[in-house]
Amino acid sequence: MSAQNAKDAADDYVARLRLEPGPKGRMFQLVTFETEEDCRFFYPRRSADWQRQVNAFIARELRSRYSVRVQRLAISPADYHAWLNGRADAVDLRRQFADDQQHLL
């Protein structure tokens, strides 16, 4: 996917956050992945490189428009399996887990 696709995805994501400009010092946690396999575990159709591009655009927008600092959190399948706590694995749950880790702190 192209850089423009990553920028468009980031713009859509930030718009869905519905943030208002606020005081400096607010923090937002973004999910990152250490390996290509980790990224594809949570988002089967995304490459880790594309996800890094999206994260860079999101971070830039949050800093410039909303005065929000970004903290990155690397997640792995092991984190997900601990969160499952005996529930059945599902692709939708993997995505939900990753998405839920991204939020204002």
C-alpha positions as CSV (number, residue, x, y, z in Angstrom):
1,M,0.0,0.0,0.0
2,S,1.2,3.5,-0.7
3,A,2.1,6.3,1.6
4,Q,-1.1,8.1,0.5
5,N,-3.2,5.1,1.6
6,A,-1.4,5.2,5.0
7,K,-2.1,8.9,5.3
8,D,-5.7,8.5,4.4
9,A,-6.1,5.6,6.9
10,A,-4.5,7.7,9.6
11,D,-6.7,10.7,8.8
12,D,-9.8,8.5,9.1
13,Y,-8.6,7.0,12.4
14,V,-7.9,10.5,13.9
15,A,-11.3,11.8,12.7
16,R,-13.0,8.8,14.5
17,L,-11.3,9.7,17.7
18,R,-13.3,13.0,17.9
19,L,-10.7,14.7,19.9
20,E,-10.9,18.4,20.8
21,P,-7.8,20.6,21.2
22,G,-6.8,20.5,24.9
23,P,-4.1,21.1,27.4
24,K,-0.6,20.0,26.6
25,G,0.6,16.9,28.2
26,R,-2.2,14.5,27.3
27,M,-0.9,11.1,26.1
28,F,-2.2,8.7,23.5
29,Q,-1.1,5.1,23.4
30,L,-0.4,3.7,19.9
31,V,0.1,0.0,19.2
32,T,3.3,-1.2,17.4
33,F,4.6,-4.5,16.5
34,E,8.1,-5.9,16.8
35,T,7.8,-8.3,13.8
36,E,5.9,-8.7,10.6
37,E,4.4,-11.9,12.1
38,D,3.1,-10.0,15.1
39,C,1.4,-7.4,12.9
40,R,-0.2,-10.0,10.7
41,F,-1.4,-11.9,13.8
42,F,-3.6,-9.0,14.8
43,Y,-4.2,-7.4,11.4
44,P,-3.8,-10.2,8.7
45,R,-4.1,-7.9,5.7
46,R,-1.6,-5.3,7.0
47,S,2.2,-5.2,6.7
48,A,4.3,-4.0,9.6
49,D,5.8,-1.3,7.4
50,W,2.4,0.1,6.4
51,Q,1.3,0.0,10.1
52,R,4.5,2.0,11.0
53,Q,3.6,4.6,8.3
54,V,0.0,4.9,9.6
55,N,1.3,5.3,13.2
56,A,3.8,8.0,12.1
57,F,0.9,10.0,10.4
58,I,-1.3,9.5,13.4
59,A,1.4,10.7,15.8
60,R,2.2,13.7,13.7
61,E,-1.5,14.7,13.6
62,L,-2.1,14.2,17.3
63,R,0.9,16.3,18.2
64,S,0.3,19.1,15.8
65,R,-3.5,19.5,16.0
66,Y,-4.3,18.3,19.5
67,S,-1.1,18.8,21.5
68,V,-1.2,15.1,22.4
69,R,2.0,13.2,23.1
70,V,2.2,9.7,21.7
71,Q,3.4,6.7,23.6
72,R,4.0,3.5,21.6
73,L,3.2,0.0,23.0
74,A,4.5,-3.1,21.4
75,I,2.1,-5.9,21.7
76,S,2.6,-9.6,20.8
77,P,0.5,-12.7,20.5
78,A,1.6,-13.7,24.0
79,D,-0.1,-10.5,25.4
80,Y,-3.3,-11.5,23.5
81,H,-3.3,-15.1,24.7
82,A,-2.9,-13.9,28.3
83,W,-5.9,-11.5,27.7
84,L,-8.0,-14.3,26.2
85,N,-8.1,-16.1,29.6
86,G,-9.5,-19.3,28.3
87,R,-11.9,-17.8,25.7
88,A,-11.8,-19.2,22.1
89,D,-9.4,-17.5,19.8
90,A,-11.0,-15.5,16.9
91,V,-9.6,-13.1,14.3
92,D,-12.2,-10.5,15.4
93,L,-11.0,-10.8,19.0
94,R,-7.4,-10.3,17.9
95,R,-8.2,-7.1,16.2
96,Q,-10.4,-6.0,19.1
97,F,-7.5,-6.6,21.5
98,A,-5.1,-4.5,19.4
99,D,-7.6,-1.7,18.8
100,D,-8.5,-1.5,22.5
101,Q,-4.9,-0.9,23.4
102,Q,-5.0,2.4,21.5
103,H,-6.5,5.1,23.6
104,L,-5.9,8.4,25.5
105,L,-4.1,7.7,28.8
